[in-house]
Amino acid sequence: MFVSGSLKFERIYAVFFSSHKRILLMDILQKFVILTLFSLSLMSADFAQSNNSRTDSIDITIVDSYVTPEIPHTFLLTFFTDINCKSKVIIDKKYEYNVADTLTTNHSLEVDLTGLNFKTKSVPFTIIIQDSTGKEYKTGGFEFELPGEVKIQSESNFMLLCLFGGAVFALPAPTYILQNGESYFSLTKEIPLVSLRSPDYTYPIGYFSAEYSHIFKAPDQNFFRLGYKHIFSSPVIEYVSPGVNWFTTFKGFNGVSAELSLGLVKIFNTFTVYSRYRFNFQPGNTGNNFNEISIGLYSSFFSVYF
């Protein structure tokens, strides 16, 4: 009986691992899980420190910085910060203005220059940021041009920024699919709809998303998902994010998927490159289960915060 059971186990083992692609996938998933567990262990060991730590600087992205040619001349300044904070501006080292009295990432200022005296056409200004702990950061080296004989050099680039950000945000995530020993290629686009604000403002606590996937040459090609992803900040990488989704093809193929994402690196202070593993299953029909490995860009910039 023992020999018969052993032979049966060996047959099952041989069938399950007969595909070279499946062995490769298991190797990738094993490394993925090891990396995740390693990150989580470091997070738990350093939780108290990482929960209270701040970065040495706050990133500022200038959107608008110019003076209107119309009279009265008005200095318009708009900028974003990578965390919520208060802000003020000192113009020409002598005129100080409050920009944001409450914690925010969007900062906007309008200053009527009538009656203000400047020594040169190029006027320097300094941005002072105060985070939620009260710590201040000063960033100088900015200037604007007064209208007149000197041509205004700093023009509004808000439209260009929106177009560039929208183009990057619209990029789909390339995805590797493995289903019943067959490999497929997919393009997936996830849109964070609602985000839950976190105390440190670096990333939301979590977010609700909508997602569309197209799997090329697969029996079921079009998938729509609704899901929730929870975000844990990590001192090693950007974040670790488990999630759960409901999906449908609108043609009778409905199911649930569990996923794990690793935020790897942040770019342009707005987008985060992530890698993701997801297992999709249909209750009562294991033949339709499939795995996904993808890499993409996450941003909550266009999300509604609560």
N, C-alpha and C positions, 0 to 999 in steps of 0.2 A: 504493500500500500504506500509505503514511504517512497519507493522508487517510482511508482506510478504518479504520485503527487509531484515528485521532483521533475519528472519528464513533462508533466503538464505545465508546470511553472516555466520550464525552459522554453517550451513552445510559445507561451504567451510573451515571454521576455524577447524571444527572437522576432516575433511578429511586430512587437511594439517598437523595437529598435532596429528594424531591418532597413529603414530609410536613413541614408547618410544625412539628409537634410534635417531629419528629426534629431539626430545626435548633435548636429551643429546648433540647432535651436536650444536644446537642453543645456549645452555648454554656455551659450549666451545668457540664457535665463539664470543659470547658476551664478555667473559672474554678476549679473544684475542684482540678484537677491543678496549676494555677499556684500556688494557695495552699499546697498540700502541698509542692511543690518549694521554695517560699520558706521554709516552716517548717523543712524538712530542712536547707537550706543554712545557716540561722541556727543550727540545732542543732549542725551539724558545726563551724561557725566558733567557737562558744562552748562546745564540749563540755567542755573542761577546767575552765572556770569553773563551768558549770552542774552538773558532776558533783560538785563539792566545796561548792557554795553551800548555805546554809540560809536559811530564812525568818526574819524578825525576831521572830516569835512562834509559839507553838504553840496551836492552837485546843483548848479544853476544853469538853466538853458534860456538864453535871451531870445525872445520872439520878436518884440518890437522895441526899438530904441531910436527915436527921431523927434524932430521938432516940426510942427506943422508950418507950412509957408504962409498960411493965412494969418491975418491979425485978428485977435491977439495970438501971438505965437505961444504954442502949448507943447510942452515936452511930454511925449507919450512913452511909457515904459511898460512892457509886459514880459514876464518871465515865469518859468516853471521851476519848482524844486523837486528833488527826488523823494523827500519826506514832507509831511505837514509841518509847517513852522510859521512863525511871525516874521515880519520883515519891515525894514525902513531903508531909506536912501539918503545919503549925504551928497549934495551937489556942490562942486567947487570948494569942498572942505568947509563950507560955512552955512549952507541951507539944508536943513534936515526935515524930512517928511516921512510920516508913517505910511506904509504901503498896506500892510495887513496886520490888524490888531488881534486876529484870531488865527488859530492853526489852520493852514491851508497849503495846497501845492500850487495854486494858481494865484499869481500876484500881478496887480495892475495899478498904475499910477498915472495921473494927469496933473501937470503943474503949469499954471499960467505964469509965463516968464516976464510979464509986464512988471516993471519996477525993479527987477533983479539985475544986478551989475556983475558982469564977467570981464576978466582981463583979456581973454583970447576967444577966437571963434570956436576952438575946440575946448569943450567944457568937460572936465573929468567928473566922474561920480563913483561913489562906493556903495555897494549893497551890503547891509548888515542883516544877518539871519539869526533868529533865536529859536532853538528847538524847544520841545515840550518840557525839558528839564531846566530851561532858563539859560543854557549855555549859548554864547554868541559866537558867530563866525563872520569875519569881515572879508569881503572879496572886492578888490579894486582893479584898476587897469581898464575900466570902462570909460567911454566918453561919447559925447554927441556933438554935432556941428550946428552952430547957429545959422539961420538963413541969412542971405545977403550975398556979398561978393563970393564968399566961399560956398561951393556947391555942397549940398547935403549928401553925405556919403552913406549914412546908415538908413536904409529904407526898410519898410515893413516886408518881412519874409514869412508872414503868418500863412499865406496861401500856399507858398512853396513847402513849408513845414507840414501842413495838413496833407498835401498831395503825396509827399514822400512817406509820411507816417501811414497814410491810408494804403499806399502801394505795398509797404512792408507788411502791414497788418493783414492784407488780403492774401498773402502767400499761403498756399495749402501745405500741410505736413505730409511728406512722403512716408509711406507705410508699407511694411512687409507683412503679408498675410500667409498664415499656414493653416490649411483646413483639410482634414482627411488625407494627409500626405502630399497635398498639392500646394504649390506656392503661387501667390498672386501679388500684384502691385496695386496699391491704392493711394488716392489723394484724399486727404481729410482736412476739413476746415472747422475749427472750433471757435465759437464766439461767446466770451463771458458776458452774460446778460446782467446779472446782479451780483455785487461783491459785498462782503461783510467786512466792515472796517476793523482793523486791528489796532492795539494800543501803540505799537511802535511805528506804524504807517509804512513800513518797508514793503510788505505784501499784505493782502487782505487775509483774514482768518480763513476764509473759504469763498467759493463763488458757485453760482448756478449758471449752467451753460447750455447752449444749443449747438448741435454739431451735424454736419453732413459729410458722408463718405461715399466715394465711388470706387468700387473694386473692379478693375479691368479684367474681362474675360472670365469672371466668376459666375456661378449659377445664379446667385443673388448679388446684384451689383450696386444697388442704391440703398443706403441706410441713413435714417434720421435718428438722432439721439438727444435726449434730455438728461442732464445729470448734475450731480453735486461733487465738487472737489474740495477737500480740506487741505490747508497748507500749514506745514511745520517749517519754520525757519531753521536753517542749519549753519553751524560755524564753519563747516568744511565746504559745502556747495551752497547754492542759493536757497534751495528748499527741497523738502520731500513731501509729496502730495498723493495720498490715497484717494480714490474716488469710486463712485458707483453710478451707473447709467441705465436708463431704460431705452431700448432701441426698437425700431420697426422698419420694415420695407414697404409698409402700406399694402402688402400683398399676402398677408397671413404669416409672415416670418417675424415674430415678436420675441423679445428676450431681454436678458439682463446682462450687463458686463461689469466686471470689477477691474480696476486699473491701479497702477502705481507709476507716478511721474517723478523724475528727478530734475529740478531746475539747476542747470549746469553753470551758465555764465550770463551776465547781464550786458546788453549792448545798447548804446544811445540812451542809457538811464531810463528806458521805456520798455524795451523788449527783453525777454529772458529766453535763451535757448534751452529747451528741455528734451529729454528722452523719455519714452513712455512704453510700458508693457501693459497690454490689456487682454483679458480672457473673456470671450463672449459665449454665452450659452443660452440655449432654449430649453426651458424646463420640460421634461418628458421626451426630449428628442436629442440625444447626445450626438447623433450623426451630423447635426448642424453646428456644433461647437467649433470655434476657431480662435486662433491667437493672433495678436498684432504686436509689432514692434515698430515704433515711429520716432521721428525727431521733428521738432517744430518750434514755433515762436509763441510765447505767451505774453499777453499784455492786458492789463485791466484798465488801460487809459480810456477806452470807450465804454466802460462798464458803468452802471448806476450803483452808487455806493449807499449803504445803510449802516 
